[in-house]
Structures are given as structure tokens and as C-alpha cells.
Amino acid sequence: FNNRVREHKPMFDSDDEKEIWNNNQIKHLDILDESSIDDKLLKAEIFRNMGRFYDSYSVLMSIYEYKLDKLKEAFFNELNKSNTLVFEIITGPR
């Protein structure tokens, strides 16, 4: 579905697709490892994509890796915009 967003198309063609996507995200959340930073980032992203911005924020606040501060800042910016769609993170000069 994210490819559609990158191609500037609607993410879902129908309510059925949205429901399938949402159910898959819920199942995905259930298998993530709370002790893994990578899984925490993925969980924050899934929550953001689902529009569960507070949950995403809470997960991000539980990550204390200094090297991830810029990534977290990018997430917080998107959370503040209530953006549920894919966003690009630019890490260096273009």
C-alpha cells in the first residue's frame, strides 16, 4: 500500500482494502518484540500509520538511544502534523 502513496495515488481503493490493511497491522503489532529497538521503531510507525498518534509518541519516548534522536525528531514532526502516510527522511545532502 505504501507504494501507492509514493506514486501519489490513494492508499486504499476500497473500505475492504483498508480493513484488511488494518487487521494485518494489528496482527503485526502482536508479534513485535518490546525489547528490540528496531521493533519499537516499527511499532511506532505502525501506530502512526493507523492514526494512533499518542501510542506512537509513547513508544518513541521509551527509546533512549542518542543515535536515534534525529529519527525520533522526524517521527515527532509527522505526529504533530497527524500524518498517517509514508514520509521521507533525508539524512544528508542531496
VOZA-713075 format. One record per residue: residue number from 1; residue in one letter; x, y, z of N, C-alpha, C in turn. Coordinates in nm, 3 decimals, always signed. Example, Ala and Ser with C-alpha at 12.3 -4.5 7.8 and 13.67 -1.06 7.14 Angstrom:
<atoms>
@resi 1 resn a n_x +1.319 n_y -0.569 n_z +0.780 ca_x +1.230 ca_y -0.450 ca_z +0.780 c_x +1.320 c_y -0.330 c_z +0.780
@resi 2 resn s n_x +1.285 n_y -0.225 n_z +0.708 ca_x +1.367 ca_y -0.106 ca_z +0.714 c_x +1.290 c_y +0.003 c_z +0.787
</atoms>
This chain:
<atoms>
@resi 1 resn f n_x +0.082 n_y -0.119 n_z +0.000 ca_x +0.000 ca_y +0.000 ca_z +0.000 c_x +0.086 c_y +0.126 c_z +0.000
@resi 2 resn n n_x +0.202 n_y +0.121 n_z +0.066 ca_x +0.287 ca_y +0.240 ca_z +0.071 c_x +0.336 c_y +0.282 c_z -0.067
@resi 3 resn n n_x +0.354 n_y +0.185 n_z -0.157 ca_x +0.395 ca_y +0.221 ca_z -0.293 c_x +0.294 c_y +0.313 c_z -0.358
@resi 4 resn r n_x +0.168 n_y +0.292 n_z -0.329 ca_x +0.064 ca_y +0.378 ca_z -0.385 c_x +0.085 c_y +0.522 c_z -0.340
@resi 5 resn v n_x +0.118 n_y +0.540 n_z -0.212 ca_x +0.140 ca_y +0.675 ca_z -0.159 c_x +0.261 c_y +0.738 c_z -0.227
@resi 6 resn r n_x +0.367 n_y +0.661 n_z -0.242 ca_x +0.487 ca_y +0.712 ca_z -0.308 c_x +0.458 c_y +0.754 c_z -0.452
@resi 7 resn e n_x +0.361 n_y +0.687 n_z -0.513 ca_x +0.323 ca_y +0.717 ca_z -0.652 c_x +0.209 c_y +0.820 c_z -0.658
@resi 8 resn h n_x +0.178 n_y +0.882 n_z -0.541 ca_x +0.075 ca_y +0.986 ca_z -0.531 c_x -0.063 c_y +0.934 c_z -0.569
@resi 9 resn k n_x -0.091 n_y +0.811 n_z -0.530 ca_x -0.221 ca_y +0.750 ca_z -0.551 c_x -0.286 c_y +0.729 c_z -0.414
@resi 10 resn p n_x -0.417 n_y +0.714 n_z -0.410 ca_x -0.482 ca_y +0.683 ca_z -0.281 c_x -0.427 c_y +0.552 c_z -0.224
@resi 11 resn m n_x -0.412 n_y +0.549 n_z -0.092 ca_x -0.357 ca_y +0.430 ca_z -0.029 c_x -0.452 c_y +0.311 c_z -0.043
@resi 12 resn f n_x -0.581 n_y +0.336 n_z -0.035 ca_x -0.679 ca_y +0.227 ca_z -0.043 c_x -0.777 c_y +0.256 c_z -0.155
@resi 13 resn d n_x -0.812 n_y +0.150 n_z -0.228 ca_x -0.912 ca_y +0.161 ca_z -0.333 c_x -1.053 c_y +0.134 c_z -0.282
@resi 14 resn s n_x -1.062 n_y +0.076 n_z -0.161 ca_x -1.194 ca_y +0.044 ca_z -0.107 c_x -1.185 c_y +0.033 c_z +0.045
@resi 15 resn d n_x -1.301 n_y +0.035 n_z +0.109 ca_x -1.306 ca_y +0.015 ca_z +0.254 c_x -1.260 c_y -0.125 c_z +0.291
@resi 16 resn d n_x -1.285 n_y -0.222 n_z +0.203 ca_x -1.238 ca_y -0.359 ca_z +0.229 c_x -1.086 c_y -0.364 c_z +0.237
@resi 17 resn e n_x -1.019 n_y -0.296 n_z +0.146 ca_x -0.872 ca_y -0.292 ca_z +0.149 c_x -0.823 c_y -0.228 c_z +0.278
@resi 18 resn k n_x -0.888 n_y -0.122 n_z +0.319 ca_x -0.848 ca_y -0.054 ca_z +0.443 c_x -0.866 c_y -0.147 c_z +0.563
@resi 19 resn e n_x -0.974 n_y -0.222 n_z +0.566 ca_x -0.999 ca_y -0.314 ca_z +0.676 c_x -0.895 c_y -0.427 c_z +0.677
@resi 20 resn i n_x -0.863 n_y -0.481 n_z +0.562 ca_x -0.760 ca_y -0.585 ca_z +0.552 c_x -0.627 c_y -0.531 c_z +0.602
@resi 21 resn w n_x -0.590 n_y -0.412 n_z +0.557 ca_x -0.464 ca_y -0.349 ca_z +0.599 c_x -0.462 c_y -0.331 c_z +0.750
@resi 22 resn n n_x -0.571 n_y -0.277 n_z +0.804 ca_x -0.578 ca_y -0.251 ca_z +0.948 c_x -0.566 c_y -0.381 c_z +1.028
@resi 23 resn n n_x -0.634 n_y -0.484 n_z +0.986 ca_x -0.625 ca_y -0.614 ca_z +1.055 c_x -0.483 c_y -0.670 c_z +1.050
@resi 24 resn n n_x -0.417 n_y -0.654 n_z +0.937 ca_x -0.279 ca_y -0.700 ca_z +0.925 c_x -0.186 c_y -0.623 c_z +1.018
@resi 25 resn q n_x -0.209 n_y -0.493 n_z +1.032 ca_x -0.126 ca_y -0.411 ca_z +1.121 c_x -0.144 c_y -0.454 c_z +1.266
@resi 26 resn i n_x -0.266 n_y -0.483 n_z +1.305 ca_x -0.292 ca_y -0.528 ca_z +1.442 c_x -0.220 c_y -0.660 c_z +1.469
@resi 27 resn k n_x -0.226 n_y -0.751 n_z +1.373 ca_x -0.154 ca_y -0.879 ca_z +1.388 c_x -0.004 c_y -0.857 c_z +1.394
@resi 28 resn h n_x +0.046 n_y -0.765 n_z +1.315 ca_x +0.188 ca_y -0.733 ca_z +1.313 c_x +0.232 c_y -0.680 c_z +1.450
@resi 29 resn l n_x +0.153 n_y -0.592 n_z +1.508 ca_x +0.186 ca_y -0.539 ca_z +1.640 c_x +0.202 c_y -0.651 c_z +1.743
@resi 30 resn d n_x +0.120 n_y -0.752 n_z +1.733 ca_x +0.121 ca_y -0.862 ca_z +1.830 c_x +0.250 c_y -0.942 c_z +1.828
@resi 31 resn i n_x +0.321 n_y -0.944 n_z +1.716 ca_x +0.442 ca_y -1.028 ca_z +1.709 c_x +0.571 c_y -0.949 c_z +1.730
@resi 32 resn l n_x +0.561 n_y -0.820 n_z +1.752 ca_x +0.682 ca_y -0.740 ca_z +1.771 c_x +0.739 c_y -0.760 c_z +1.911
@resi 33 resn d n_x +0.871 n_y -0.754 n_z +1.919 ca_x +0.945 ca_y -0.776 ca_z +2.044 c_x +0.968 c_y -0.642 c_z +2.113
@resi 34 resn e n_x +0.908 n_y -0.625 n_z +2.230 ca_x +0.918 ca_y -0.499 ca_z +2.305 c_x +1.062 c_y -0.466 c_z +2.347
@resi 35 resn s n_x +1.148 n_y -0.566 n_z +2.351 ca_x +1.287 ca_y -0.540 ca_z +2.395 c_x +1.377 c_y -0.499 c_z +2.278
@resi 36 resn s n_x +1.327 n_y -0.506 n_z +2.157 ca_x +1.405 ca_y -0.471 ca_z +2.039 c_x +1.378 c_y -0.326 c_z +1.997
@resi 37 resn i n_x +1.484 n_y -0.248 n_z +1.985 ca_x +1.468 ca_y -0.109 ca_z +1.942 c_x +1.411 c_y -0.104 c_z +1.801
@resi 38 resn d n_x +1.458 n_y -0.192 n_z +1.714 ca_x +1.404 ca_y -0.194 ca_z +1.577 c_x +1.253 c_y -0.221 c_z +1.578
@resi 39 resn d n_x +1.212 n_y -0.315 n_z +1.662 ca_x +1.069 ca_y -0.346 ca_z +1.670 c_x +0.991 c_y -0.231 c_z +1.732
@resi 40 resn k n_x +1.052 n_y -0.161 n_z +1.828 ca_x +0.985 ca_y -0.044 ca_z +1.885 c_x +0.964 c_y +0.064 c_z +1.777
@resi 41 resn l n_x +1.065 n_y +0.085 n_z +1.694 ca_x +1.050 ca_y +0.183 ca_z +1.586 c_x +0.941 c_y +0.140 c_z +1.489
@resi 42 resn l n_x +0.938 n_y +0.013 n_z +1.458 ca_x +0.834 ca_y -0.038 ca_z +1.369 c_x +0.697 c_y -0.023 c_z +1.433
@resi 43 resn k n_x +0.689 n_y -0.049 n_z +1.561 ca_x +0.562 ca_y -0.034 ca_z +1.633 c_x +0.516 c_y +0.112 c_z +1.630
@resi 44 resn a n_x +0.609 n_y +0.204 n_z +1.652 ca_x +0.574 ca_y +0.347 ca_z +1.647 c_x +0.524 c_y +0.384 c_z +1.508
@resi 45 resn e n_x +0.586 n_y +0.330 n_z +1.405 ca_x +0.545 ca_y +0.358 ca_z +1.268 c_x +0.406 c_y +0.300 c_z +1.239
@resi 46 resn i n_x +0.382 n_y +0.179 n_z +1.284 ca_x +0.251 ca_y +0.118 ca_z +1.262 c_x +0.143 c_y +0.199 c_z +1.333
@resi 47 resn f n_x +0.168 n_y +0.236 n_z +1.458 ca_x +0.070 ca_y +0.318 ca_z +1.529 c_x +0.045 c_y +0.449 c_z +1.456
@resi 48 resn r n_x +0.151 n_y +0.512 n_z +1.407 ca_x +0.136 ca_y +0.639 ca_z +1.333 c_x +0.053 c_y +0.616 c_z +1.208
@resi 49 resn n n_x +0.083 n_y +0.511 n_z +1.134 ca_x +0.008 ca_y +0.480 ca_z +1.013 c_x -0.140 c_y +0.455 c_z +1.042
@resi 50 resn m n_x -0.169 n_y +0.400 n_z +1.159 ca_x -0.306 ca_y +0.370 ca_z +1.198 c_x -0.378 c_y +0.493 c_z +1.255
@resi 51 resn g n_x -0.305 n_y +0.603 n_z +1.272 ca_x -0.364 ca_y +0.722 ca_z +1.330 c_x -0.366 c_y +0.721 c_z +1.482
@resi 52 resn r n_x -0.294 n_y +0.629 n_z +1.541 ca_x -0.284 ca_y +0.618 ca_z +1.687 c_x -0.160 c_y +0.695 c_z +1.732
@resi 53 resn f n_x -0.171 n_y +0.828 n_z +1.721 ca_x -0.055 ca_y +0.915 ca_z +1.739 c_x -0.002 c_y +0.913 c_z +1.882
@resi 54 resn y n_x -0.089 n_y +0.910 n_z +1.981 ca_x -0.043 ca_y +0.906 ca_z +2.120 c_x +0.035 c_y +0.777 c_z +2.147
@resi 55 resn d n_x -0.016 n_y +0.666 n_z +2.095 ca_x +0.054 ca_y +0.538 ca_z +2.114 c_x +0.192 c_y +0.542 c_z +2.047
@resi 56 resn s n_x +0.198 n_y +0.600 n_z +1.929 ca_x +0.325 ca_y +0.613 ca_z +1.859 c_x +0.422 c_y +0.698 c_z +1.940
@resi 57 resn y n_x +0.373 n_y +0.810 n_z +1.989 ca_x +0.455 ca_y +0.900 ca_z +2.071 c_x +0.508 c_y +0.827 c_z +2.195
@resi 58 resn s n_x +0.421 n_y +0.752 n_z +2.261 ca_x +0.462 ca_y +0.680 ca_z +2.382 c_x +0.572 c_y +0.579 c_z +2.354
@resi 59 resn v n_x +0.560 n_y +0.507 n_z +2.244 ca_x +0.664 ca_y +0.411 ca_z +2.207 c_x +0.796 c_y +0.482 c_z +2.180
@resi 60 resn l n_x +0.789 n_y +0.590 n_z +2.104 ca_x +0.912 ca_y +0.665 ca_z +2.073 c_x +0.978 c_y +0.719 c_z +2.200
@resi 61 resn m n_x +0.898 n_y +0.762 n_z +2.296 ca_x +0.954 ca_y +0.816 ca_z +2.420 c_x +1.021 c_y +0.707 c_z +2.504
@resi 62 resn s n_x +0.992 n_y +0.581 n_z +2.476 ca_x +1.055 ca_y +0.472 ca_z +2.550 c_x +1.190 c_y +0.432 c_z +2.491
@resi 63 resn i n_x +1.230 n_y +0.498 n_z +2.384 ca_x +1.359 ca_y +0.469 ca_z +2.318 c_x +1.460 c_y +0.574 c_z +2.363
@resi 64 resn y n_x +1.569 n_y +0.527 n_z +2.424 ca_x +1.668 ca_y +0.617 ca_z +2.482 c_x +1.803 c_y +0.612 c_z +2.411
@resi 65 resn e n_x +1.804 n_y +0.577 n_z +2.284 ca_x +1.928 ca_y +0.570 ca_z +2.208 c_x +1.957 c_y +0.708 c_z +2.149
@resi 66 resn y n_x +2.067 n_y +0.769 n_z +2.193 ca_x +2.103 ca_y +0.903 ca_z +2.144 c_x +2.115 c_y +0.906 c_z +1.992
@resi 67 resn k n_x +2.170 n_y +0.801 n_z +1.934 ca_x +2.192 ca_y +0.799 ca_z +1.789 c_x +2.061 c_y +0.801 c_z +1.710
@resi 68 resn l n_x +1.950 n_y +0.777 n_z +1.776 ca_x +1.820 ca_y +0.777 ca_z +1.708 c_x +1.742 c_y +0.907 c_z +1.729
@resi 69 resn d n_x +1.803 n_y +1.005 n_z +1.794 ca_x +1.733 ca_y +1.130 ca_z +1.823 c_x +1.682 c_y +1.200 c_z +1.697
@resi 70 resn k n_x +1.760 n_y +1.203 n_z +1.591 ca_x +1.715 ca_y +1.270 ca_z +1.468 c_x +1.599 c_y +1.194 c_z +1.404
@resi 71 resn l n_x +1.606 n_y +1.063 n_z +1.409 ca_x +1.496 ca_y +0.982 ca_z +1.356 c_x +1.369 c_y +1.006 c_z +1.438
@resi 72 resn k n_x +1.384 n_y +1.007 n_z +1.570 ca_x +1.268 ca_y +1.034 ca_z +1.655 c_x +1.212 c_y +1.172 c_z +1.628
@resi 73 resn e n_x +1.298 n_y +1.269 n_z +1.607 ca_x +1.252 ca_y +1.405 ca_z +1.576 c_x +1.169 c_y +1.407 c_z +1.447
@resi 74 resn a n_x +1.214 n_y +1.333 n_z +1.346 ca_x +1.137 ca_y +1.324 ca_z +1.221 c_x +1.000 c_y +1.263 c_z +1.248
@resi 75 resn f n_x +0.995 n_y +1.160 n_z +1.329 ca_x +0.867 ca_y +1.099 ca_z +1.366 c_x +0.778 c_y +1.201 c_z +1.438
@resi 76 resn f n_x +0.835 n_y +1.271 n_z +1.537 ca_x +0.757 ca_y +1.367 ca_z +1.614 c_x +0.700 c_y +1.476 c_z +1.523
@resi 77 resn n n_x +0.778 n_y +1.519 n_z +1.425 ca_x +0.727 ca_y +1.619 ca_z +1.330 c_x +0.605 c_y +1.566 c_z +1.255
@resi 78 resn e n_x +0.610 n_y +1.442 n_z +1.213 ca_x +0.497 ca_y +1.383 ca_z +1.141 c_x +0.379 c_y +1.359 c_z +1.235
@resi 79 resn l n_x +0.406 n_y +1.322 n_z +1.358 ca_x +0.298 ca_y +1.305 ca_z +1.456 c_x +0.228 c_y +1.438 c_z +1.480
@resi 80 resn n n_x +0.304 n_y +1.545 n_z +1.491 ca_x +0.246 ca_y +1.677 ca_z +1.514 c_x +0.159 c_y +1.722 c_z +1.398
@resi 81 resn k n_x +0.186 n_y +1.670 n_z +1.279 ca_x +0.106 ca_y +1.701 ca_z +1.161 c_x -0.010 c_y +1.602 c_z +1.143
@resi 82 resn s n_x -0.020 n_y +1.506 n_z +1.234 ca_x -0.120 ca_y +1.398 ca_z +1.223 c_x -0.110 c_y +1.327 c_z +1.088
@resi 83 resn n n_x +0.013 n_y +1.307 n_z +1.043 ca_x +0.038 ca_y +1.240 ca_z +0.915 c_x +0.041 c_y +1.089 c_z +0.934
@resi 84 resn t n_x -0.048 n_y +1.021 n_z +0.865 ca_x -0.051 ca_y +0.875 ca_z +0.872 c_x +0.019 c_y +0.810 c_z +0.753
@resi 85 resn l n_x +0.063 n_y +0.891 n_z +0.659 ca_x +0.120 ca_y +0.839 ca_z +0.535 c_x +0.272 c_y +0.825 c_z +0.544
@resi 86 resn v n_x +0.328 n_y +0.758 n_z +0.447 ca_x +0.472 ca_y +0.741 ca_z +0.435 c_x +0.538 c_y +0.878 c_z +0.424
@resi 87 resn f n_x +0.652 n_y +0.893 n_z +0.489 ca_x +0.728 ca_y +1.018 ca_z +0.474 c_x +0.874 c_y +0.985 c_z +0.453
@resi 88 resn e n_x +0.942 n_y +1.077 n_z +0.388 ca_x +1.084 ca_y +1.057 ca_z +0.356 c_x +1.170 c_y +1.121 c_z +0.463
@resi 89 resn i n_x +1.273 n_y +1.049 n_z +0.503 ca_x +1.370 ca_y +1.102 ca_z +0.597 c_x +1.497 c_y +1.130 c_z +0.520
@resi 90 resn i n_x +1.537 n_y +1.255 n_z +0.517 ca_x +1.657 ca_y +1.295 ca_z +0.445 c_x +1.771 c_y +1.305 c_z +0.545
@resi 91 resn t n_x +1.874 n_y +1.225 n_z +0.524 ca_x +1.982 ca_y +1.216 ca_z +0.622 c_x +2.107 c_y +1.293 c_z +0.583
@resi 92 resn g n_x +2.120 n_y +1.334 n_z +0.462 ca_x +2.240 ca_y +1.404 ca_z +0.420 c_x +2.212 c_y +1.497 c_z +0.303
@resi 93 resn p n_x +2.318 n_y +1.556 n_z +0.249 ca_x +2.297 ca_y +1.649 ca_z +0.136 c_x +2.241 c_y +1.576 c_z +0.015
@resi 94 resn r n_x +2.163 n_y +1.647 n_z -0.060 ca_x +2.105 ca_y +1.590 ca_z -0.182 c_x +2.176 c_y +1.643 c_z -0.303
</atoms>
